[in-house]
């Protein structure tokens, strides 16, 4: 009984060790292909003030983030990607028209200054 238990524990530890070594050598699948760091700030075109709660999404990559209190955002994505800016919280911070843009750049890092119009 004790030999079986000890054998299962050692076998589990060996399998776990192999999984960690594999991940350390090859990474995780979501790491591949995401090589462009996009950051920026979303402001209101009417007032020039930062807008929080705007959803920035890359539909082709299934990624999204939201602007913070200072209107700033950042995400890793691929090159030649369409970014969509949407006001998803409704009237909480006014209603802004959606906007999209295509980011195509040879650099590793891009800064976007986005100005949204009120509806």
Secondary structure, DSSP 8 states (H G I E B T S, - for coil): -HHHHHHHHHHHHHHHHHHHHHHHHH--GGGTT--EEEEEEEEETTT--B--SEEEEETTTTEEEE--TTSEEEEEE-SSEEEEEEE-SGGGG--B--EEEEE--SSSEEEEEEEE-B-
